[in-house]
């Protein structure tokens, strides 16, 4: 394949949540980086550089936004698109984000989840937190959950089309959705190169180990990286 850089994005299962809970390491970020599937996959595919932009609790909106920004900057800087491979682990579609001002007046993104406290509260003033919570309550009161997948499909298709246009290696899968096969059936050839099973379902069916709060252990991260490698090689992606 000849890729030089692997870029990945996703939620807590890609970020490596809970991996550091049982260690005494000073630098948790380093421990996570070298023990999650993105790094392990990059080594298995002989790709020298691995960039993992996943964060716990984040939405497909963030995954899409950050990945798109990375692609555009890569191309704008004159880097060879054929050197780049992108692998995305999509999360559940009800998660959302909104741009807001932080404590120092700079724009950032607040992540919204159903019945889960706001992440990184220290970034915002009490007044902004109050307004975010009001927005969060209203959003999840009004949103049509049956339609949320439409935006996810648009995001998926857009990234695939952009990567195809620039000849960037690209592969994606569902991390938490229970039945990816229905997407293949509903959307046909658009998603033919898509796992029939999500990371979560694969882990459950194969009885792979999880931490207390149901995030993959290092062993499970390794097994998933090998699953991805096999699939990527099978389709020559």
N, C-alpha and C positions, 0 to 999 in steps of 0.2 A: 504493500500500500504506500509506503514511503512518507507517511505523515511525520511532521516534526513537532507539532503541538496538539495536545488533546485539551479541548475546552469542555467543561461539564457544568451543569446547573441543575438545581432541583430543590427538594425540601430537606427535612431533618434526616431522612434515610440516606441521602447523598452527602449531606453535611457531616454525618457521623455523630449524631446526638447520642449521648450516654457512653460513648466509647471511652471517654476519659474519667468516668465516674469511679472506676475501680483502680485507677492508677495514681501514683504519687508524683507524676511528672510536673515540672514547673510550667512548661509551655504546652498547654492543652491543645492549642491550634496545630502545633507540629505533630503531636500524637495523632490527632484526628486526620490530618492531611495524609500521613503515611499509612493509615490503616482503614481507609475507606475505598470503595470500589473504583473511583476515578483513578487514583494513583496505582492501584494494583492492576487495573486494566491497561494503563499506559505502559507499565512494565511488561505486561504480557504481549502487547502489540509492538514493543520496541519503539515507543514514542518518547523522545527525550524530555519533553516539557509537559507538565500537567497543570492546568488551571482549573480549580474547583471553586465556583462562585455560589454554591448552594448555601442556604441558611435555613435554620429550623423555623417552621411555622409560616414560611413565606408562600406567596400565591403564584399561580400560573402567570398572572400579570407581571409580577417581578421577574420570573424566569424568562418570559418573552422579552420584556423591556431590556434587561441586562444582556441577554444573548444577542439581541438585535444590535444594541449599542456596540458590543464587542466586534461583531461582524463588520459593521460600518467603519469602525476605527481601523480594523485590520486592513480593509480594502483601501481606505483613504490614505493610509501610510505607505501604500505601495507594496505591502507584503504579498507573497504568492498565496492565493487562496487554496491552491492544491497542497500546501504544506499543513493545512488546518483540518482537523477532524473535530466534530461537535457531537456530543452525546448528551441527551436531555432526559431527565426523569420527571415527567409531569406529575403534579400533585392533584388533590381533589379540587373540583371546579368552584366550590362555594367560597373559597378564600378570595380576598379582595385587597386592594391597596388604594390609598388616596394621597396626592401630594399636599403637604402642609408645611408651615413654617416651624422651624425648631426654635430653641431658646435664643439663638444668636441671629435669628432672622433669615436663615438660609433654608432653601427648599429641601425637603426630604420626603420620605414616604412612610406613612403609617399603615401597618398591616392589620387587616380586619379578619377576624375569625368568629364563628358562632360560639358564644358562651365561653370564650377564652379571653383573659385579660390582655390589654394592650402591651405589645412588646416594647422594650426600651423606653419606659416611661420617663426616664431621666432626661431624655432628649427634648421634652416638651414642657411648657409652662402649665400650671394647674388649669388655667383658663382654656388652653388649647386641648388638653386632655379631656376636659368636660365636654367640649364641642365634638371631639372625635367620638367619644362614647355616645353622644346623642345621635350623631350620624350613623354610627354602627348599629344602634338599636333600630333606627328608622330603615336603614338599608335592608337589614335581615327581616324586618317586618313586611316590607313591600316586595322584595325580590321574588321572582318566579324561579324556583330551584330547577324546574324542568327545562328551563331555557338556558341555564348557565353553561351547559355543555356546548352550546352553539358557539360561544366565544372561544372556548378551549379548542374546538375543532378549527376555527379560523386561525388561531394562533399557531397551532400545529402545522396547518397547511402552508401558512405564510412562511414560517421558518424553513420548511422543506423546499418550497419553491425558490426562496432566496439562495439557499445553499446549493441547490441544483443549478441555478443561473450562474453562480460564481465558481461552480465545480469544487465546492467544499464538501468533504466527507461528512455525512450526517446520519445519525441514527437516534431514535427516541423510543421510550417505553413509558408505561404508566407505573408509578410507584405504588399508589394506594387504591386506585379504582378496582373494583372487584371483577369486572367482566370486560376486558379489552376486546374480546372476540366480537362482541356486538358492534363495536366501532368498525371492525374490518368488514363485517357483513353489511352494515348500513352505508358505509362510505366507499366500499369497493376497493379499486386499485390505488386510491389515494393513500391508503394505509395498509398496503399488502405486506410491507416490511415492518411489521409490528408484532411484538410478542403476544401470543394468545393468553398469556398469564401475566399479571402484574407482579412486581417485586414482592408485594405483601402476600399475594395468594401463593406464589411459588414457595415462599418461605414457610407458609402454613402447611401446604401439601407435602413438602419434603421434610417437615419437622426440623427446620434449621433453628438454631438457637437465637433467642432474643433477650435483651436486657429487661429489667423490671418494668420499665414504662414502654415496652414493646418496640424498641428500636434494635436494629441488627447488631449482633456482636461482630468482632473482627473476623471470626471464622465465617460468619454468614456473609459479611461484606466480600470476603475472598471468594466464596462460592458463587456469589452473584456476578462478580467480575469475570469469572470463568464461563458462566452462562452467556454473558454478553459477548465475550471473545468468540465463543463457538458460533453464536448467531451472526456476528459481524463477518466472520470468515466464511460462513455458509453462503451469505448473500454477497460476498466480495464487496463490502461497503467501503 
